[in-house]
Amino acid sequence: MEKELNPWLAAEARFDQAARLLNLDDGMRKVLASPAREITVHIPVGLDDGRLEVFTGYRVQHSIARGPGKGGIRFAPDVTLDEVRALASWMTWKCAVVNIPFGGAKGGVICDPKLLSNSELERITRRYTAEIIEFIGPEKDVPAPDMNTNEQTMAWIMDTYSMHMRHTVTAIVTGKPLNLGGSRGRPEATGRGCLFVTLQALKLFGIRPEDTRVVIQGFGNVGGMAARLMARAGFKVISIIEWDGALYNKNGIDIEKLMVHRKETGSITDFSEAEPIDPHEAMFLECDVLVPAAKENVITSQNADKVRCKILCEGANGPTTAVADAILAEKRVFVMPDILANAGGVTVSYFEWVQDRQGFFWNEDLVNQRLEEIMINSFQDIVSYANKHKVDNRTAAYMVALDRVAFATKMRGIYA
Ligand SMILES: NC(=O)c1ccc[n+]([C@@H]2O[C@H](COP(=O)([O-])OP(=O)(O)OC[C@H]3O[C@@H](n4cnc5c(N)ncnc54)[C@H](O)[C@@H]3O)[C@@H](O)[C@H]2O)c1
């Protein structure tokens, strides 16, 4: 089980399968399998009580073959180099699936934000940025928020980088506040991307939005936005699952009211317009669309046979283990893999970077329209590739991505 849940081994398993099916030669396999650069920094930070502490941080740049590295920075006590490596490689494949001109990168700092004050977090962020400053930049590697980092963290990184460069460089990070070079539509982008690909999948199944029953795990940025937009599109969101409880209403939960309830009480529980349900069981309700949008490794070899959805829309990164893939395939679940389904976020991050570099900002309709075009084209690329090559959607997504990155690497040639 430990092996099954290791994110780097999971990433490797999918990579190996796609590389084999593509007949990638050994040399190219080695190049694409290895992260190009792994940076480890030990950052001294003065704590509020006067003590000095040292935090360990990483930045892994998996590939810059198709453009600057792109990927979030997470702050969490259990960050490991293996996890950051896996996430960096996923970013390479994700950017290639949606065909945006970025490579893949990821960063993390081992720390527990719950135990740190805002000013301690600011000092960690600034010193981490300063330690990796030669390796990041709008043309080199562009960080973004991830677990426990947010637009404030991005503003600190942007400021630290700008102080070193002696001028304001907004394009150094994405996911910034709107008034500091952020993009309209970015907070909703990942959930909106999930909606766009789900609408395409429903068409293939001939299911009308009003007949679509959805179960969503996670009511945060991705899950909350997906819930809101899917409800607005007429879907029935019959269950929402959070870490402290789950809700069920067969006629569809009123998502706007639930958002107000959560804001007021801090939890989704005790919501009067839906029944409480065991969160472990809710994942396995019969439904048309299941959206795991909380965390990795929730569908494993231990429970995949209990999944009862027609369509799996992976809002989270790595919610399904490689071993569970085969079980879902046997059950004929239509899987929209994370590197496709949640790519709306990085797509609008790309728009943010473009807008920052142009110094000209788009209205929200334009952002959403361009996002829709990219998500629909990517969905069609992957599904038609899967049909043509008789593979499942995840394998198709990896094959398309590897092929695009291998092409760029080959055309550029190996320097020196
Ligand atoms: N935010 C983005 O743009 C983006 C883009 C691509 C992928 N992702 C991925 O999507 C996932 C969610 O990210 P997010 O930005 O929405 O984070 P978030 O912190 O805003 O939301 C996560 C939600 O999941 C809930 N949760 C945590 N553990 C849970 C559990 N065991 N069961 C049910 N709910 C649980 C949390 O309480 C929280 O409400 C992560 O895997 C992230 O890497 C996010």
PDBQT file of the ligand as one rigid body, heavy atoms in Angstrom, charges set to zero:
ROOT
HETATM    1  N1  LIG A 501      -6.711  25.525  -6.767  1.00  0.00    +0.000 N 
HETATM    2  C1  LIG A 501      -6.397  25.190  -8.017  1.00  0.00    +0.000 C 
HETATM    3  O1  LIG A 501      -6.454  26.015  -8.941  1.00  0.00    +0.000 OA
HETATM    4  C2  LIG A 501      -6.001  23.776  -8.337  1.00  0.00    +0.000 A 
HETATM    5  C3  LIG A 501      -5.634  23.494  -9.662  1.00  0.00    +0.000 A 
HETATM    6  C4  LIG A 501      -5.353  22.174 -10.002  1.00  0.00    +0.000 A 
HETATM    7  C5  LIG A 501      -5.409  21.184  -9.038  1.00  0.00    +0.000 A 
HETATM    8  N2  LIG A 501      -5.743  21.495  -7.747  1.00  0.00    +0.000 N 
HETATM    9  C6  LIG A 501      -5.811  20.393  -6.782  1.00  0.00    +0.000 C 
HETATM   10  O2  LIG A 501      -7.146  20.283  -6.297  1.00  0.00    +0.000 OA
HETATM   11  C7  LIG A 501      -7.137  19.796  -4.961  1.00  0.00    +0.000 C 
HETATM   12  C8  LIG A 501      -7.890  20.768  -4.066  1.00  0.00    +0.000 C 
HETATM   13  O3  LIG A 501      -7.257  22.041  -4.152  1.00  0.00    +0.000 OA
HETATM   14  P1  LIG A 501      -7.992  23.376  -3.659  1.00  0.00    +0.000 P 
HETATM   15  O4  LIG A 501      -7.206  24.495  -4.222  1.00  0.00    +0.000 OA
HETATM   16  O5  LIG A 501      -9.442  23.295  -3.916  1.00  0.00    +0.000 OA
HETATM   17  O6  LIG A 501      -7.709  23.289  -2.104  1.00  0.00    +0.000 OA
HETATM   18  P2  LIG A 501      -8.608  23.897  -0.923  1.00  0.00    +0.000 P 
HETATM   19  O7  LIG A 501      -7.757  23.815   0.295  1.00  0.00    +0.000 OA
HETATM   20  O8  LIG A 501      -9.207  25.200  -1.323  1.00  0.00    +0.000 OA
HETATM   21  O9  LIG A 501      -9.822  22.853  -0.814  1.00  0.00    +0.000 OA
HETATM   22  C9  LIG A 501      -9.694  21.538  -0.416  1.00  0.00    +0.000 C 
HETATM   23  C10 LIG A 501     -10.961  21.183   0.348  1.00  0.00    +0.000 C 
HETATM   24  O10 LIG A 501     -10.948  19.789   0.616  1.00  0.00    +0.000 OA
HETATM   25  C11 LIG A 501     -11.334  19.583   1.966  1.00  0.00    +0.000 C 
HETATM   26  N3  LIG A 501     -10.787  18.319   2.452  1.00  0.00    +0.000 N 
HETATM   27  C12 LIG A 501      -9.561  18.075   2.964  1.00  0.00    +0.000 A 
HETATM   28  N4  LIG A 501      -9.457  16.781   3.315  1.00  0.00    +0.000 NA
HETATM   29  C13 LIG A 501     -10.621  16.198   3.002  1.00  0.00    +0.000 A 
HETATM   30  C14 LIG A 501     -11.121  14.893   3.105  1.00  0.00    +0.000 A 
HETATM   31  N5  LIG A 501     -10.396  13.914   3.632  1.00  0.00    +0.000 N 
HETATM   32  N6  LIG A 501     -12.377  14.648   2.674  1.00  0.00    +0.000 NA
HETATM   33  C15 LIG A 501     -13.136  15.615   2.151  1.00  0.00    +0.000 A 
HETATM   34  N7  LIG A 501     -12.723  16.888   2.030  1.00  0.00    +0.000 NA
HETATM   35  C16 LIG A 501     -11.478  17.184   2.448  1.00  0.00    +0.000 A 
HETATM   36  C17 LIG A 501     -10.796  20.789   2.706  1.00  0.00    +0.000 C 
HETATM   37  O11 LIG A 501     -11.469  20.971   3.943  1.00  0.00    +0.000 OA
HETATM   38  C18 LIG A 501     -11.059  21.904   1.700  1.00  0.00    +0.000 C 
HETATM   39  O12 LIG A 501     -12.344  22.463   1.851  1.00  0.00    +0.000 OA
HETATM   40  C19 LIG A 501      -5.645  19.567  -4.621  1.00  0.00    +0.000 C 
HETATM   41  O13 LIG A 501      -5.319  18.239  -4.970  1.00  0.00    +0.000 OA
HETATM   42  C20 LIG A 501      -4.947  20.543  -5.555  1.00  0.00    +0.000 C 
HETATM   43  O14 LIG A 501      -3.597  20.152  -5.801  1.00  0.00    +0.000 OA
HETATM   44  C21 LIG A 501      -6.035  22.767  -7.389  1.00  0.00    +0.000 A 
ENDROOT
TORSDOF 0
